[in-house]
Amino acid sequence: MKTISIAIGVICLFLYTSCADQKKANKESITIGTKKEKTIQTKKDSSVPVMLDNKGIGPITSITFENEIDQNLANKGAQLFKSKCVACHKAKKKFIGPPMVGIYKTRSPEWVMNMIMNPTEMIEKDPVANALLKEYNNTIMINQNIPETEARAMVEWFRTLE
């Protein structure tokens, strides 16, 4: 009886360690070049590229963030996100669409604003938006005709999620 218990324990330990190794194998580190080198974890099977220099397709070509977060603007952005985006997005976890937390580790602020304001053309012409479409089961982001002022407030709020 004792031998059987030990054998079962060894088998369970073997299964546990092989599963843990498989989870580690599904991740890879990608180093992205910025002023300070950052390493982020992504799944190897993810087809969405990290392109921080991609500004997307749309009217936004440059955004400058102040060092300090504009809390009034961020609060407005949080309210706008809750009223317009939560049907498909959660701030901190995957849902129908990607989460917003840590978005600036993989996307430029200009890209994010262009995606908010111009999702139809972004999905058609931008390689990152197209890869995201495929990763999220071809669920198209609806164009809500969000003006620049509202998009800017949302991207400020996304900074608070880092």
Secondary structure per residue as TSV (DSSP state, phi and psi in degrees):
chain	resnum	aa	ss	phi	psi
A	1	M	-	360.0	-41.4
A	2	K	H	-64.6	-37.0
A	3	T	H	-65.4	-39.6
A	4	I	H	-65.5	-42.8
A	5	S	H	-61.4	-42.1
A	6	I	H	-65.9	-42.1
A	7	A	H	-62.5	-42.9
A	8	I	H	-64.0	-41.3
A	9	G	H	-61.8	-42.4
A	10	V	H	-64.6	-42.5
A	11	I	H	-63.0	-45.0
A	12	C	H	-61.0	-42.7
A	13	L	H	-62.9	-42.7
A	14	F	H	-61.3	-46.4
A	15	L	H	-62.6	-42.1
A	16	Y	H	-61.8	-47.1
A	17	T	H	-68.9	-35.2
A	18	S	H	-68.3	-35.4
A	19	C	H	-68.0	-39.9
A	20	A	H	-64.1	-40.7
A	21	D	H	-65.1	-36.3
A	22	Q	H	-66.2	-40.9
A	23	K	H	-62.4	-41.4
A	24	K	H	-64.6	-36.2
A	25	A	H	-69.7	-22.3
A	26	N	T	-81.2	0.8
A	27	K	E	-120.3	149.4
A	28	E	E	-139.8	156.4
A	29	S	E	-93.7	138.4
A	30	I	E	-121.5	126.6
A	31	T	E	-99.1	128.2
A	32	I	E	-112.6	140.2
A	33	G	-	-86.3	116.2
A	34	T	S	-136.7	-169.5
A	35	K	S	-56.7	-39.8
A	36	K	S	-119.1	127.5
A	37	E	-	-62.1	134.6
A	38	K	E	-124.9	144.1
A	39	T	E	-117.3	131.1
A	40	I	E	-123.9	152.8
A	41	Q	E	-95.3	132.0
A	42	T	E	-134.9	156.9
A	43	K	E	-75.4	140.7
A	44	K	T	-62.2	-32.1
A	45	D	T	-83.3	0.6
A	46	S	-	-75.2	132.9
A	47	S	-	-101.2	8.6
A	48	V	-	-89.0	115.9
A	49	P	-	-74.8	153.3
A	50	V	-	-95.0	114.4
A	51	M	-	-135.7	84.5
A	52	L	T	-69.9	-19.8
A	53	D	T	-88.3	-5.9
A	54	N	-	-78.9	118.9
A	55	K	-	-94.7	-4.0
A	56	G	-	81.5	-171.7
A	57	I	S	-119.1	118.8
A	58	G	S	156.8	-168.2
A	59	P	S	-76.2	-16.4
A	60	I	-	-90.9	117.9
A	61	T	-	-113.7	-16.3
A	62	S	-	-157.3	135.5
A	63	I	-	-133.9	137.3
A	64	T	-	-118.2	119.1
A	65	F	-	-87.5	136.4
A	66	E	-	-71.7	160.5
A	67	N	S	-61.5	-41.8
A	68	E	S	-90.5	140.3
A	69	I	-	-73.2	132.9
A	70	D	-	-78.4	98.2
A	71	Q	H	-63.9	-35.9
A	72	N	H	-63.9	-44.5
A	73	L	H	-65.4	-41.2
A	74	A	H	-63.7	-39.9
A	75	N	H	-63.6	-41.1
A	76	K	H	-62.6	-42.1
A	77	G	H	-62.4	-39.7
A	78	A	H	-61.8	-43.2
A	79	Q	H	-65.5	-41.7
A	80	L	H	-63.5	-42.5
A	81	F	H	-60.4	-44.2
A	82	K	H	-64.7	-33.8
A	83	S	H	-85.0	-23.3
A	84	K	H	-118.3	-19.5
A	85	C	T	-120.3	-19.8
A	86	V	T	-70.1	-9.5
A	87	A	T	-65.6	-27.9
A	88	C	T	-122.3	-20.6
A	89	H	-	-124.2	143.3
A	90	K	-	-113.2	147.6
A	91	A	S	-62.9	-40.8
A	92	K	S	-120.7	8.3
A	93	K	S	-152.3	158.8
A	94	K	-	-63.8	145.0
A	95	F	S	-143.7	-128.6
A	96	I	S	-71.2	-36.3
A	97	G	S	-119.8	175.3
A	98	P	-	-69.8	157.3
A	99	P	-	-75.5	161.4
A	100	M	-	-94.2	-20.1
A	101	V	T	-61.9	131.3
A	102	G	T	71.0	16.3
A	103	I	G	-61.5	-31.6
A	104	Y	G	-78.4	-0.2
A	105	K	G	-82.0	-18.4
A	106	T	T	-125.3	-13.8
A	107	R	S	-136.8	148.1
A	108	S	-	-77.7	153.7
A	109	P	H	-59.0	-35.4
A	110	E	H	-64.1	-41.5
A	111	W	H	-61.5	-44.2
A	112	V	H	-61.6	-46.5
A	113	M	H	-63.9	-41.9
A	114	N	H	-64.2	-35.4
A	115	M	H	-67.5	-39.1
A	116	I	H	-66.1	-42.8
A	117	M	H	-87.2	-24.7
A	118	N	-	-139.6	51.7
A	119	P	H	-65.4	-34.2
A	120	T	H	-62.5	-51.7
A	121	E	H	-69.1	-35.4
A	122	M	H	-60.5	-45.5
A	123	I	H	-64.4	-36.0
A	124	E	H	-72.1	-38.5
A	125	K	H	-117.5	-18.9
A	126	D	-	-95.1	128.6
A	127	P	H	-64.2	-35.1
A	128	V	H	-70.7	-45.7
A	129	A	H	-61.5	-38.7
A	130	N	H	-67.3	-39.8
A	131	A	H	-66.0	-39.1
A	132	L	H	-63.5	-40.0
A	133	L	H	-56.7	-46.4
A	134	K	H	-66.3	-40.8
A	135	E	H	-66.7	-29.8
A	136	Y	T	-103.7	43.8
A	137	N	T	56.0	37.0
A	138	N	T	57.8	30.3
A	139	T	-	-82.9	113.8
A	140	I	-	-80.6	134.5
A	141	M	-	-75.3	124.9
A	142	I	-	-75.0	136.8
A	143	N	-	-78.7	112.4
A	144	Q	-	-98.4	9.8
A	145	N	-	52.2	49.7
A	146	I	-	-78.1	125.5
A	147	P	-	-73.0	163.2
A	148	E	H	-56.9	-40.1
A	149	T	H	-62.9	-39.2
A	150	E	H	-72.8	-40.7
A	151	A	H	-62.3	-40.1
A	152	R	H	-63.7	-38.7
A	153	A	H	-64.5	-41.0
A	154	M	H	-65.3	-42.9
A	155	V	H	-67.4	-26.8
A	156	E	H	-68.6	-41.4
A	157	W	H	-64.2	-38.3
A	158	F	H	-57.0	-30.2
A	159	R	H	-62.9	-30.8
A	160	T	H	-74.4	-14.3
A	161	L	T	-86.8	-7.0
A	162	E	-	-62.4	360.0
